[in-house]
Amino acid sequence: MARLIRPILMYMLALAAYAAAPAVSAAKAAAKHTVSRTTVKDAQQGVLYATRADAMLVADDIAQRRDLDREWVRSAIGQARYRPQIARWVLPAATGTAKNWRVYRSRFIDPVRIAAGVAFWQANAATLERAEREYGVPPEIIVGIIGVETIYGRDTGKFRVMDALATLSFDFPAAHPRARERREFFLGELEQLLSLAQRTGTDPLDFRGSYAGAMGMPQFMPSSWNKYAIDFDGDGQVDLSGSSADAIGSVANYFKAFGWQRGLPTHYPVRFDKATLDLDALLVPDILPTFSVASFTAKGALLEGDGAQAKGPLALIELQNGNTEPTYVAGTENFYAITRYNWSSYYAMAVIELGQAVAAAVRIKSPP
């Protein structure tokens, strides 16, 4: 990793050299390719990537492949700042920390989030119904996603997305077990952000989001925004921060793209036949639905409730509870679709249960 702290004289010389680079042409500037100027105060808040030769080489490559103005891309990436706290936060939790579904659940299914979900549902009931008609995704799943992600827009993140993605592209911590893979992912997202900014005429430094670069009420990464975000309110633009309709429609469109099946439950209750149970074999595919109902039950996992009508494929979902017995359910392809949003069975179950809790509260407040 290149040194992140330079003597102040060398730093200011490098910054001055960058500022003296050829300006974006007037025609390009008129085409909404404007990037905010950097002040000395801004520079003191984090080392600018304009001082990094590797970052500028990446900028040149992106500009060439995406047919973007070279100096515009250099300026955008160059004004991004290294954020050391972001590099720390992406490191995995210390080993030996036991997973606990009940503790994880308590972070998302609580009175404050449920009350906010009820208000969101009631304010957007017609839009949620329309999304279900057009995409087949039930309101409780959409409400669960937006509630888990941002408490219905209350906490969408305050980081400059350029800073977050530049930090994770050029300075992803080598100590992470999947550092190379994750670095490549974030570099791709940085490129997608620049494409989004160019297409929408937005200053790339204006995007705000999480420390990982996710944006808006549904916390879409730039690639998801480019592929799945839609103008569901028909005002001619996609606004995932200010338009609940766009957020709702975009989440529904995302799930349809990842194979959501209309009317299919997300999971079924399950119990074990200890005489035939082959738990190890059942857990090998993890969250990927692999087993037919016949093979699932033959390995000792018996479906209950609505599972009597299940057709498969199924996955045995294990949710650990610290030092107590895990919780198990039979996950369907719709459960798996939720994990395409966040690769975690704990996350998917939190989305499902928050949506169910909000739906129950809505029924109490607005009985048929």
C-alpha positions as a Python dict, from the first residue, in 0.01 Angstrom:
ca = {
    (1, 'M'): (0, 0, 0),
    (2, 'A'): (131, 343, -91),
    (3, 'R'): (210, 573, 200),
    (4, 'L'): (-96, 762, 313),
    (5, 'I'): (80, 1039, 506),
    (6, 'R'): (325, 1270, 333),
    (7, 'P'): (514, 1573, 454),
    (8, 'I'): (292, 1875, 411),
    (9, 'L'): (519, 2042, 156),
    (10, 'M'): (522, 1740, -74),
    (11, 'Y'): (148, 1700, -34),
    (12, 'M'): (74, 2059, -132),
    (13, 'L'): (309, 2035, -430),
    (14, 'A'): (130, 1724, -550),
    (15, 'L'): (-206, 1890, -504),
    (16, 'A'): (-88, 2199, -692),
    (17, 'A'): (41, 1982, -977),
    (18, 'Y'): (-294, 1809, -1003),
    (19, 'A'): (-483, 2140, -998),
    (20, 'A'): (-271, 2258, -1289),
    (21, 'A'): (-383, 1966, -1510),
    (22, 'P'): (-579, 2057, -1825),
    (23, 'A'): (-936, 2155, -1747),
    (24, 'V'): (-1241, 1974, -1880),
    (25, 'S'): (-1348, 2127, -2210),
    (26, 'A'): (-1625, 2385, -2206),
    (27, 'A'): (-1846, 2152, -2405),
    (28, 'K'): (-1803, 1873, -2151),
    (29, 'A'): (-1865, 2109, -1863),
    (30, 'A'): (-2183, 2229, -2030),
    (31, 'A'): (-2290, 1867, -2055),
    (32, 'K'): (-2327, 1855, -1676),
    (33, 'H'): (-1986, 1702, -1611),
    (34, 'T'): (-1918, 1929, -1316),
    (35, 'V'): (-1707, 1822, -1019),
    (36, 'S'): (-1690, 2023, -698),
    (37, 'R'): (-1370, 2214, -622),
    (38, 'T'): (-1154, 2090, -339),
    (39, 'T'): (-1069, 2331, -60),
    (40, 'V'): (-772, 2317, 175),
    (41, 'K'): (-1013, 2229, 455),
    (42, 'D'): (-1149, 1938, 248),
    (43, 'A'): (-798, 1814, 177),
    (44, 'Q'): (-717, 1807, 546),
    (45, 'Q'): (-1008, 1571, 608),
    (46, 'G'): (-844, 1284, 418),
    (47, 'V'): (-562, 1225, 173),
    (48, 'L'): (-680, 1290, -181),
    (49, 'Y'): (-647, 1013, -438),
    (50, 'A'): (-517, 1272, -683),
    (51, 'T'): (-182, 1207, -518),
    (52, 'R'): (-194, 837, -602),
    (53, 'A'): (-48, 725, -934),
    (54, 'D'): (-233, 393, -917),
    (55, 'A'): (-566, 570, -875),
    (56, 'M'): (-498, 797, -1171),
    (57, 'L'): (-406, 499, -1389),
    (58, 'V'): (-738, 339, -1298),
    (59, 'A'): (-913, 666, -1381),
    (60, 'D'): (-754, 666, -1726),
    (61, 'D'): (-857, 306, -1785),
    (62, 'I'): (-1218, 372, -1682),
    (63, 'A'): (-1237, 680, -1901),
    (64, 'Q'): (-1110, 490, -2203),
    (65, 'R'): (-1333, 185, -2162),
    (66, 'R'): (-1646, 382, -2073),
    (67, 'D'): (-1584, 659, -2326),
    (68, 'L'): (-1587, 922, -2052),
    (69, 'D'): (-1396, 1248, -2047),
    (70, 'R'): (-1051, 1161, -1908),
    (71, 'E'): (-1004, 1476, -1703),
    (72, 'W'): (-1356, 1452, -1563),
    (73, 'V'): (-1289, 1099, -1439),
    (74, 'R'): (-947, 1199, -1303),
    (75, 'S'): (-1103, 1491, -1121),
    (76, 'A'): (-1380, 1278, -970),
    (77, 'I'): (-1150, 1004, -845),
    (78, 'G'): (-877, 1252, -757),
    (79, 'Q'): (-1106, 1442, -521),
    (80, 'A'): (-1209, 1126, -337),
    (81, 'R'): (-1048, 1095, 4),
    (82, 'Y'): (-911, 796, 190),
    (83, 'R'): (-1129, 710, 491),
    (84, 'P'): (-936, 490, 736),
    (85, 'Q'): (-1246, 412, 943),
    (86, 'I'): (-1411, 255, 639),
    (87, 'A'): (-1112, 27, 585),
    (88, 'R'): (-1144, -83, 948),
    (89, 'W'): (-1519, -142, 937),
    (90, 'V'): (-1506, -388, 646),
    (91, 'L'): (-1286, -629, 839),
    (92, 'P'): (-1476, -937, 965),
    (93, 'A'): (-1567, -972, 1330),
    (94, 'A'): (-1313, -1130, 1560),
    (95, 'T'): (-1310, -1509, 1543),
    (96, 'G'): (-1479, -1689, 1827),
    (97, 'T'): (-1783, -1459, 1830),
    (98, 'A'): (-2082, -1691, 1829),
    (99, 'K'): (-2367, -1607, 1591),
    (100, 'N'): (-2696, -1545, 1765),
    (101, 'W'): (-3018, -1517, 1568),
    (102, 'R'): (-3219, -1389, 1864),
    (103, 'V'): (-2974, -1105, 1927),
    (104, 'Y'): (-2954, -1025, 1555),
    (105, 'R'): (-3335, -1028, 1529),
    (106, 'S'): (-3373, -786, 1819),
    (107, 'R'): (-3178, -522, 1624),
    (108, 'F'): (-3447, -504, 1355),
    (109, 'I'): (-3779, -623, 1494),
    (110, 'D'): (-3849, -360, 1757),
    (111, 'P'): (-4135, -117, 1835),
    (112, 'V'): (-3966, 185, 1673),
    (113, 'R'): (-3900, 12, 1342),
    (114, 'I'): (-4242, -154, 1337),
    (115, 'A'): (-4417, 179, 1400),
    (116, 'A'): (-4217, 343, 1122),
    (117, 'G'): (-4306, 52, 897),
    (118, 'V'): (-4676, 94, 967),
    (119, 'A'): (-4658, 463, 876),
    (120, 'F'): (-4464, 381, 557),
    (121, 'W'): (-4711, 109, 457),
    (122, 'Q'): (-5016, 328, 517),
    (123, 'A'): (-4864, 619, 325),
    (124, 'N'): (-4772, 398, 29),
    (125, 'A'): (-5043, 131, 31),
    (126, 'A'): (-5152, 189, -329),
    (127, 'T'): (-4792, 181, -455),
    (128, 'L'): (-4717, -140, -264),
    (129, 'E'): (-5028, -303, -410),
    (130, 'R'): (-4926, -193, -759),
    (131, 'A'): (-4576, -335, -712),
    (132, 'E'): (-4725, -669, -610),
    (133, 'R'): (-4955, -672, -913),
    (134, 'E'): (-4675, -595, -1155),
    (135, 'Y'): (-4386, -789, -1002),
    (136, 'G'): (-4544, -1046, -771),
    (137, 'V'): (-4349, -932, -464),
    (138, 'P'): (-4570, -898, -152),
    (139, 'P'): (-4579, -565, 34),
    (140, 'E'): (-4437, -719, 350),
    (141, 'I'): (-4116, -821, 172),
    (142, 'I'): (-4063, -476, 24),
    (143, 'V'): (-4148, -311, 357),
    (144, 'G'): (-3915, -553, 535),
    (145, 'I'): (-3624, -468, 304),
    (146, 'I'): (-3658, -91, 329),
    (147, 'G'): (-3711, -114, 706),
    (148, 'V'): (-3405, -329, 770),
    (149, 'E'): (-3190, -123, 537),
    (150, 'T'): (-3268, 236, 640),
    (151, 'I'): (-3572, 247, 875),
    (152, 'Y'): (-3774, 377, 580),
    (153, 'G'): (-3527, 641, 473),
    (154, 'R'): (-3427, 767, 817),
    (155, 'D'): (-3070, 639, 795),
    (156, 'T'): (-2942, 623, 438),
    (157, 'G'): (-2580, 706, 522),
    (158, 'K'): (-2380, 1029, 519),
    (159, 'F'): (-2055, 920, 356),
    (160, 'R'): (-1958, 1056, 17),
    (161, 'V'): (-1993, 744, -193),
    (162, 'M'): (-1687, 842, -395),
    (163, 'D'): (-1479, 839, -76),
    (164, 'A'): (-1618, 502, 33),
    (165, 'L'): (-1568, 330, -301),
    (166, 'A'): (-1224, 480, -362),
    (167, 'T'): (-1108, 369, -17),
    (168, 'L'): (-1236, 16, -73),
    (169, 'S'): (-1101, 2, -429),
    (170, 'F'): (-747, 123, -364),
    (171, 'D'): (-696, 53, 7),
    (172, 'F'): (-907, -248, 94),
    (173, 'P'): (-743, -405, 400),
    (174, 'A'): (-511, -690, 304),
    (175, 'A'): (-595, -865, 632),
    (176, 'H'): (-941, -950, 501),
    (177, 'P'): (-962, -1318, 395),
    (178, 'R'): (-1125, -1222, 63),
    (179, 'A'): (-935, -900, 7),
    (180, 'R'): (-864, -944, -364),
    (181, 'E'): (-1220, -1043, -450),
    (182, 'R'): (-1372, -762, -247),
    (183, 'R'): (-1130, -504, -386),
    (184, 'E'): (-1230, -600, -740),
    (185, 'F'): (-1598, -578, -646),
    (186, 'F'): (-1566, -225, -511),
    (187, 'L'): (-1354, -116, -806),
    (188, 'G'): (-1639, -229, -1029),
    (189, 'E'): (-1884, -31, -817),
    (190, 'L'): (-1663, 278, -844),
    (191, 'E'): (-1680, 247, -1221),
    (192, 'Q'): (-2058, 200, -1204),
    (193, 'L'): (-2093, 514, -992),
    (194, 'L'): (-1908, 719, -1252),
    (195, 'S'): (-2134, 581, -1524),
    (196, 'L'): (-2441, 667, -1315),
    (197, 'A'): (-2313, 1020, -1256),
    (198, 'Q'): (-2240, 1072, -1624),
    (199, 'R'): (-2577, 933, -1737),
    (200, 'T'): (-2780, 1141, -1491),
    (201, 'G'): (-2571, 1457, -1509),
    (202, 'T'): (-2494, 1439, -1137),
    (203, 'D'): (-2177, 1556, -969),
    (204, 'P'): (-2018, 1224, -865),
    (205, 'L'): (-1914, 1380, -536),
    (206, 'D'): (-2277, 1456, -447),
    (207, 'F'): (-2384, 1095, -392),
    (208, 'R'): (-2422, 1007, -23),
    (209, 'G'): (-2460, 663, 126),
    (210, 'S'): (-2326, 398, 359),
    (211, 'Y'): (-1961, 328, 432),
    (212, 'A'): (-1982, 50, 172),
    (213, 'G'): (-2126, 277, -98),
    (214, 'A'): (-2495, 174, -81),
    (215, 'M'): (-2746, 452, -152),
    (216, 'G'): (-3103, 558, -98),
    (217, 'M'): (-3393, 406, 94),
    (218, 'P'): (-3324, 54, -38),
    (219, 'Q'): (-2944, 93, -17),
    (220, 'F'): (-2867, 2, -377),
    (221, 'M'): (-2505, -27, -480),
    (222, 'P'): (-2427, 170, -799),
    (223, 'S'): (-2443, -142, -1016),
    (224, 'S'): (-2786, -231, -878),
    (225, 'W'): (-2902, 127, -931),
    (226, 'N'): (-2790, 112, -1295),
    (227, 'K'): (-2950, -229, -1358),
    (228, 'Y'): (-3265, -242, -1145),
    (229, 'A'): (-3368, 105, -1025),
    (230, 'I'): (-3683, 229, -1198),
    (231, 'D'): (-3893, 543, -1222),
    (232, 'F'): (-4204, 401, -1053),
    (233, 'D'): (-4371, 737, -987),
    (234, 'G'): (-4343, 845, -1351),
    (235, 'D'): (-4176, 1181, -1294),
    (236, 'G'): (-3901, 1116, -1546),
    (237, 'Q'): (-3618, 1043, -1304),
    (238, 'V'): (-3510, 773, -1061),
    (239, 'D'): (-3485, 900, -704),
    (240, 'L'): (-3417, 629, -447),
    (241, 'S'): (-3370, 880, -166),
    (242, 'G'): (-3669, 1110, -205),
    (243, 'S'): (-3928, 896, -381),
    (244, 'S'): (-4087, 612, -184),
    (245, 'A'): (-4253, 496, -506),
    (246, 'D'): (-3921, 465, -689),
    (247, 'A'): (-3773, 278, -393),
    (248, 'I'): (-4069, 38, -374),
    (249, 'G'): (-4076, -30, -747),
    (250, 'S'): (-3700, -75, -764),
    (251, 'V'): (-3694, -332, -483),
    (252, 'A'): (-3975, -525, -651),
    (253, 'N'): (-3795, -509, -987),
    (254, 'Y'): (-3473, -629, -822),
    (255, 'F'): (-3640, -936, -675),
    (256, 'K'): (-3818, -1022, -998),
    (257, 'A'): (-3481, -1008, -1175),
    (258, 'F'): (-3342, -1253, -919),
    (259, 'G'): (-3615, -1510, -967),
    (260, 'W'): (-3889, -1414, -722),
    (261, 'Q'): (-4189, -1645, -774),
    (262, 'R'): (-4537, -1505, -722),
    (263, 'G'): (-4725, -1682, -443),
    (264, 'L'): (-4435, -1900, -324),
    (265, 'P'): (-4372, -1884, 55),
    (266, 'T'): (-4024, -1790, 167),
    (267, 'H'): (-3990, -2082, 409),
    (268, 'Y'): (-4169, -2359, 595),
    (269, 'P'): (-4142, -2480, 955),
    (270, 'V'): (-3945, -2799, 995),
    (271, 'R'): (-3889, -3068, 1256),
    (272, 'F'): (-3639, -3352, 1265),
    (273, 'D'): (-3686, -3728, 1266),
    (274, 'K'): (-3388, -3823, 1478),
    (275, 'A'): (-3394, -4180, 1350),
    (276, 'T'): (-3321, -4074, 990),
    (277, 'L'): (-3164, -3731, 1038),
    (278, 'D'): (-2854, -3660, 829),
    (279, 'L'): (-2792, -3303, 940),
    (280, 'D'): (-2447, -3273, 786),
    (281, 'A'): (-2577, -3362, 439),
    (282, 'L'): (-2870, -3123, 476),
    (283, 'L'): (-2641, -2833, 563),
    (284, 'V'): (-2385, -2886, 285),
    (285, 'P'): (-2566, -2667, 25),
    (286, 'D'): (-2610, -2391, 286),
    (287, 'I'): (-2878, -2142, 168),
    (288, 'L'): (-2894, -2272, -191),
    (289, 'P'): (-3224, -2461, -249),
    (290, 'T'): (-3106, -2803, -363),
    (291, 'F'): (-3330, -3077, -224),
    (292, 'S'): (-3656, -3211, -358),
    (293, 'V'): (-3922, -3260, -92),
    (294, 'A'): (-3862, -3636, -112),
    (295, 'S'): (-3485, -3610, -60),
    (296, 'F'): (-3532, -3346, 212),
    (297, 'T'): (-3764, -3567, 414),
    (298, 'A'): (-3557, -3880, 344),
    (299, 'K'): (-3270, -3710, 526),
    (300, 'G'): (-3487, -3660, 832),
    (301, 'A'): (-3618, -3305, 785),
    (302, 'L'): (-3998, -3312, 799),
    (303, 'L'): (-4205, -3019, 676),
    (304, 'E'): (-4487, -2880, 885),
    (305, 'G'): (-4769, -2632, 832),
    (306, 'D'): (-4796, -2513, 471),
    (307, 'G'): (-4497, -2732, 391),
    (308, 'A'): (-4737, -3018, 326),
    (309, 'Q'): (-4798, -2861, -17),
    (310, 'A'): (-4433, -2779, -84),
    (311, 'K'): (-4279, -2892, -413),
    (312, 'G'): (-3919, -2785, -367),
    (313, 'P'): (-3638, -2726, -420),
    (314, 'L'): (-3555, -2659, -56),
    (315, 'A'): (-3260, -2568, 164),
    (316, 'L'): (-3222, -2633, 533),
    (317, 'I'): (-3161, -2292, 691),
    (318, 'E'): (-2971, -2297, 1021),
    (319, 'L'): (-2985, -1989, 1244),
    (320, 'Q'): (-2749, -2028, 1537),
    (321, 'N'): (-2850, -1899, 1879),
    (322, 'G'): (-2522, -1868, 2063),
    (323, 'N'): (-2483, -2154, 2307),
    (324, 'T'): (-2842, -2272, 2278),
    (325, 'E'): (-3010, -2485, 2011),
    (326, 'P'): (-3018, -2337, 1661),
    (327, 'T'): (-3339, -2244, 1483),
    (328, 'Y'): (-3414, -2432, 1160),
    (329, 'V'): (-3652, -2365, 871),
    (330, 'A'): (-3688, -2500, 519),
    (331, 'G'): (-3600, -2220, 279),
    (332, 'T'): (-3752, -2196, -69),
    (333, 'E'): (-3627, -2025, -382),
    (334, 'N'): (-3793, -1703, -260),
    (335, 'F'): (-3589, -1719, 62),
    (336, 'Y'): (-3283, -1755, -158),
    (337, 'A'): (-3395, -1454, -366),
    (338, 'I'): (-3389, -1237, -53),
    (339, 'T'): (-3030, -1345, 13),
    (340, 'R'): (-2934, -1202, -329),
    (341, 'Y'): (-2984, -864, -160),
    (342, 'N'): (-2753, -958, 126),
    (343, 'W'): (-2580, -1296, 135),
    (344, 'S'): (-2702, -1391, 482),
    (345, 'S'): (-2978, -1618, 607),
    (346, 'Y'): (-2997, -1404, 922),
    (347, 'Y'): (-3058, -1094, 711),
    (348, 'A'): (-3324, -1269, 502),
    (349, 'M'): (-3511, -1391, 809),
    (350, 'A'): (-3496, -1044, 966),
    (351, 'V'): (-3648, -897, 649),
    (352, 'I'): (-3924, -1159, 651),
    (353, 'E'): (-4009, -1122, 1018),
    (354, 'L'): (-4001, -743, 1018),
    (355, 'G'): (-4237, -742, 720),
    (356, 'Q'): (-4467, -986, 897),
    (357, 'A'): (-4466, -778, 1216),
    (358, 'V'): (-4549, -459, 1023),
    (359, 'A'): (-4822, -636, 827),
    (360, 'A'): (-4980, -760, 1151),
    (361, 'A'): (-4968, -410, 1302),
    (362, 'V'): (-5124, -262, 987),
    (363, 'R'): (-5412, -510, 1009),
    (364, 'I'): (-5473, -412, 1370),
    (365, 'K'): (-5479, -41, 1284),
    (366, 'S'): (-5680, -84, 964),
    (367, 'P'): (-5904, -390, 999),
    (368, 'P'): (-6089, -502, 683),
}
